Amino acid sequence: MPSNGEIKIFAGTTGRPFARRMCAYLGCELGKSEVITFSDGNIFVRIEESVRDKDVYVVQPIGMDPNNEFVEILFWMDALKRASVASVTAIIPYFGYAKGDKKDEPRVSIRGRVCADAIEYAGADRVVFMDLHAPQVQGFFKGPSDHLLAMPILSEYVKSLGLLDNLVVVSPDAGFAKDARVFADYLGTSVAIGDKTRVAHDENAQVLEVIGNVEGKNVLIVDDFSISGGTIVEIANAVKRMGANHVYAALSHLLLREKGVRAIENSPVELMISTDSVENPFIVGHEKFRIVSVAPLFAEAVHRINSRESVSPLFKKATMQIIEHLSDEL
């Protein structure tokens, strides 16, 4: 169905700050809605304006409170479909259940697939997310989906701080090595790779060694997300033992709580850069943490989807237009 040109953005409970930033970029108003959480934990959502025959976008990360945030997305999809929208797109800046991407042992759920099926069954016509932990999760969605990248914006922020001198990009493990190479190519640096092992389903990883030269160099550790800070601290300690000078980190998603924040504060990491894909209250007031907004990136994706334009240019030159928009922050 052709777009009527008007962009209607609504937000879930934890998506409101991000959605407001998107609306500021697009010059539109956030849709009127209400979310009530009853004393027994039940969630109630209500759209407070007509959305009949409109293309609607709902912003909600699945991050700091994943189970409630996930259930709320389902209720949003259902409420909007019952309100006769033309289409509904789920804007999920961080899709936490992307970690559940495979059946790597007996009798376990492929959680990412279950979530994808449920979101589409509830009514999502399209999904937009950023830096999935496992890119194949995009294939769990049968309908259109767009996988945005934080790397250019994070890299430009690193450049703006003048951190390129004698810099080497370090991946915490072999699994992120390909992405680390993309960072390094963008920044014009070399790469080193951590050899990490994790023996249980917990948040404790051990870095055995670092493959590559970090002696006398400044290090930028890159990864897609951090929950406990453990891996970042381990790799930071490892590169310092190998003679690294300054240690920085850049991550797409930051889900640290009090313990993780303390771990970073007490580590060799001098600066941790991330995005606002989740609204994290635990890092507020801590000087080591810097947050760069990717709301304009998602807003530009929404503009292109709503205008029936290709989203793929966002991975090329259009990203630079967004970076220019953020020049006051970068």
BALOLO-96285 format. One line per 8 residues: number of its first residue (from 1); their letters; for each residue x, y, z of C-alpha. Coordinates in steps of 0.05 Angstrom, whole numbers, padded with zeros to 5 digits. Layout:
! residues N
NUM> a> X,Y,Z ~ ...
This chain:
! residues 330
1> mpsngeik> 00000,00000,00000 ~ 00030,00068,-00018 ~ 00053,00111,00040 ~ 00010,00171,00059 ~ 00074,00208,00074 ~ 00060,00218,00148 ~ 00108,00183,00196 ~ 00075,00156,00259
9> ifagttgr> 00124,00134,00312 ~ 00102,00103,00378 ~ 00145,00078,00435 ~ 00144,00024,00486 ~ 00161,00036,00559 ~ 00236,00033,00551 ~ 00238,00060,00480 ~ 00212,00129,00493
17> pfarrmca> 00278,00168,00500 ~ 00304,00136,00436 ~ 00239,00148,00400 ~ 00239,00222,00420 ~ 00309,00229,00390 ~ 00284,00197,00326 ~ 00225,00245,00324 ~ 00271,00305,00335
25> ylgcelgk> 00312,00283,00274 ~ 00249,00272,00231 ~ 00212,00334,00255 ~ 00150,00294,00277 ~ 00111,00284,00341 ~ 00115,00220,00382 ~ 00049,00183,00378 ~ 00001,00187,00436
33> sevitfsd> -00003,00122,00475 ~ -00006,00093,00545 ~ 00027,00034,00579 ~ 00004,00009,00646 ~ 00038,-00044,00688 ~ -00010,-00071,00740 ~ 00012,-00093,00809 ~ 00011,-00166,00789
41> gnifvrie> 00059,-00151,00731 ~ 00009,-00152,00675 ~ 00022,-00102,00619 ~ -00032,-00061,00584 ~ -00020,-00018,00522 ~ -00067,00031,00489 ~ -00061,00075,00427 ~ -00093,00142,00441
49> esvrdkdv> -00102,00168,00370 ~ -00128,00141,00303 ~ -00078,00101,00263 ~ -00125,00072,00212 ~ -00091,00059,00144 ~ -00025,00090,00169 ~ 00045,00061,00167 ~ 00065,00057,00240
57> yvvqpigm> 00133,00047,00274 ~ 00141,00022,00346 ~ 00207,00033,00383 ~ 00226,-00016,00437 ~ 00294,-00047,00453 ~ 00298,-00117,00483 ~ 00354,-00101,00531 ~ 00356,-00083,00605
65> dpnnefve> 00288,-00115,00621 ~ 00284,-00165,00563 ~ 00225,-00209,00582 ~ 00177,-00151,00597 ~ 00202,-00112,00537 ~ 00192,-00171,00491 ~ 00121,-00184,00516 ~ 00104,-00110,00509
73> ilfwmdal> 00127,-00111,00436 ~ 00077,-00167,00423 ~ 00020,-00128,00454 ~ 00039,-00066,00412 ~ 00037,-00106,00348 ~ -00030,-00136,00365 ~ -00061,-00070,00387 ~ -00039,-00034,00324
81> krasvasv> -00063,-00089,00278 ~ -00131,-00088,00312 ~ -00131,-00013,00301 ~ -00129,-00025,00225 ~ -00059,00002,00210 ~ -00033,-00006,00139 ~ 00032,-00034,00166 ~ 00072,-00037,00230
89> taiipyfg> 00148,-00038,00235 ~ 00183,-00060,00299 ~ 00243,-00015,00313 ~ 00287,-00057,00360 ~ 00354,-00020,00371 ~ 00380,-00078,00413 ~ 00351,-00148,00403 ~ 00377,-00184,00465
97> yakgdkkd> 00352,-00253,00447 ~ 00398,-00253,00386 ~ 00446,-00288,00433 ~ 00401,-00349,00428 ~ 00418,-00363,00356 ~ 00433,-00437,00354 ~ 00422,-00505,00385 ~ 00492,-00521,00408
105> eprvsirg> 00475,-00573,00460 ~ 00417,-00622,00473 ~ 00349,-00600,00498 ~ 00356,-00524,00491 ~ 00313,-00473,00457 ~ 00334,-00431,00398 ~ 00308,-00368,00433 ~ 00322,-00319,00377
113> rvcadaie> 00278,-00360,00329 ~ 00221,-00365,00380 ~ 00222,-00289,00390 ~ 00224,-00275,00315 ~ 00165,-00321,00303 ~ 00125,-00290,00359 ~ 00139,-00218,00337 ~ 00117,-00232,00266
121> yagadrvv> 00057,-00274,00287 ~ 00034,-00216,00332 ~ 00033,-00171,00271 ~ 00101,-00141,00253 ~ 00107,-00130,00178 ~ 00179,-00108,00183 ~ 00235,-00106,00235 ~ 00295,-00059,00241
129> fmdlhapq> 00352,-00073,00288 ~ 00426,-00058,00296 ~ 00488,-00102,00305 ~ 00457,-00169,00321 ~ 00502,-00214,00362 ~ 00493,-00267,00309 ~ 00476,-00239,00239 ~ 00440,-00303,00219
137> vqgffkgp> 00384,-00283,00267 ~ 00361,-00236,00212 ~ 00342,-00299,00174 ~ 00296,-00321,00230 ~ 00247,-00266,00206 ~ 00207,-00287,00146 ~ 00187,-00216,00126 ~ 00231,-00155,00109
145> sdhllamp> 00284,-00136,00161 ~ 00339,-00085,00162 ~ 00405,-00095,00200 ~ 00438,-00028,00214 ~ 00511,-00019,00234 ~ 00539,00025,00290 ~ 00611,00018,00266 ~ 00617,00081,00224
153> ilseyvks> 00587,00125,00279 ~ 00630,00094,00333 ~ 00692,00100,00289 ~ 00679,00173,00273 ~ 00673,00187,00347 ~ 00740,00152,00359 ~ 00770,00196,00304 ~ 00740,00259,00335
161> lglldnlv> 00775,00245,00401 ~ 00842,00240,00366 ~ 00854,00168,00387 ~ 00884,00142,00322 ~ 00957,00154,00340 ~ 00994,00087,00344 ~ 00926,00051,00351 ~ 00911,-00023,00342
169> vvspdagf> 00840,-00052,00341 ~ 00832,-00113,00385 ~ 00777,-00165,00380 ~ 00763,-00201,00446 ~ 00755,-00268,00410 ~ 00759,-00301,00343 ~ 00683,-00296,00334 ~ 00686,-00220,00328
177> akdarvfa> 00751,-00219,00288 ~ 00716,-00204,00221 ~ 00679,-00145,00251 ~ 00743,-00120,00283 ~ 00776,-00122,00215 ~ 00720,-00077,00189 ~ 00733,-00028,00245 ~ 00808,-00030,00231
185> dylgtsva> 00799,-00019,00157 ~ 00754,00041,00171 ~ 00804,00071,00220 ~ 00866,00051,00180 ~ 00897,00009,00236 ~ 00922,-00062,00248 ~ 00885,-00118,00285 ~ 00899,-00164,00343
193> igdktrva> 00854,-00220,00367 ~ 00841,-00247,00437 ~ 00837,-00322,00449 ~ 00777,-00327,00496 ~ 00745,-00387,00528 ~ 00679,-00393,00565 ~ 00665,-00460,00600 ~ 00594,-00447,00625
201> hdenaqvl> 00530,-00407,00610 ~ 00552,-00350,00655 ~ 00582,-00282,00644 ~ 00653,-00303,00661 ~ 00703,-00311,00605 ~ 00778,-00322,00607 ~ 00826,-00292,00557 ~ 00884,-00340,00547
209> evignveg> 00927,-00298,00501 ~ 00927,-00242,00449 ~ 00948,-00258,00378 ~ 00981,-00197,00348 ~ 01028,-00141,00368 ~ 01002,-00092,00421 ~ 01068,-00076,00455 ~ 01078,00000,00459
217> knvlivdd> 01012,00012,00423 ~ 00946,00043,00442 ~ 00889,-00008,00440 ~ 00817,-00001,00419 ~ 00777,-00062,00442 ~ 00715,-00071,00399 ~ 00655,-00116,00410 ~ 00580,-00118,00398
225> fsisggti> 00556,-00116,00470 ~ 00576,-00124,00543 ~ 00532,-00148,00600 ~ 00581,-00157,00657 ~ 00643,-00123,00631 ~ 00682,-00187,00645 ~ 00709,-00199,00575 ~ 00729,-00126,00565
233> veianavk> 00766,-00126,00632 ~ 00801,-00192,00616 ~ 00825,-00169,00548 ~ 00845,-00101,00576 ~ 00887,-00135,00629 ~ 00918,-00181,00577 ~ 00940,-00126,00530 ~ 00969,-00086,00588
241> rmganhvy> 01009,-00147,00609 ~ 01035,-00149,00537 ~ 01059,-00077,00541 ~ 01000,-00036,00513 ~ 00998,00038,00530 ~ 00928,00067,00532 ~ 00866,00021,00529 ~ 00799,00043,00501
249> aalshlll> 00736,00005,00483 ~ 00679,00015,00433 ~ 00616,-00027,00436 ~ 00550,-00025,00400 ~ 00507,-00041,00461 ~ 00521,-00029,00535 ~ 00480,-00068,00586 ~ 00525,-00062,00647
257> rekgvrai> 00495,-00058,00716 ~ 00528,-00035,00781 ~ 00577,-00092,00786 ~ 00598,-00086,00713 ~ 00606,-00010,00718 ~ 00652,-00020,00779 ~ 00692,-00072,00740 ~ 00704,-00023,00683
265> enspvelm> 00719,00034,00731 ~ 00773,-00009,00765 ~ 00802,-00035,00700 ~ 00856,-00008,00653 ~ 00802,00015,00605 ~ 00807,00091,00603 ~ 00746,00104,00560 ~ 00687,00062,00539
273> istdsven> 00646,00087,00480 ~ 00577,00059,00462 ~ 00510,00078,00433 ~ 00442,00094,00462 ~ 00410,00030,00436 ~ 00389,00016,00507 ~ 00374,00068,00560 ~ 00424,00049,00614
281> pfivghek> 00416,00087,00680 ~ 00475,00051,00713 ~ 00529,00088,00672 ~ 00501,00157,00685 ~ 00552,00201,00721 ~ 00611,00156,00707 ~ 00665,00193,00668 ~ 00694,00132,00633
289> frivsvap> 00631,00122,00592 ~ 00613,00161,00530 ~ 00547,00151,00493 ~ 00536,00169,00420 ~ 00465,00169,00393 ~ 00445,00124,00336 ~ 00373,00148,00337 ~ 00386,00190,00274
297> lfaeavhr> 00410,00126,00239 ~ 00344,00092,00255 ~ 00305,00154,00239 ~ 00336,00157,00170 ~ 00318,00083,00160 ~ 00246,00099,00179 ~ 00244,00158,00131 ~ 00269,00114,00074
305> insresvs> 00221,00057,00090 ~ 00163,00106,00095 ~ 00182,00138,00029 ~ 00189,00070,-00005 ~ 00264,00082,-00016 ~ 00321,00034,-00009 ~ 00352,00027,00061 ~ 00417,-00001,00033
313> plfkkatm> 00450,00068,00021 ~ 00452,00075,00096 ~ 00510,00027,00095 ~ 00548,00073,00048 ~ 00550,00149,00037 ~ 00483,00164,00071 ~ 00515,00144,00137 ~ 00562,00203,00130
321> qiiehlsd> 00502,00250,00126 ~ 00480,00223,00193 ~ 00549,00232,00222 ~ 00548,00304,00198 ~ 00481,00313,00234 ~ 00515,00289,00297 ~ 00576,00335,00288 ~ 00559,00373,00351
329> el> 00566,00309,00391 ~ 00624,00277,00353
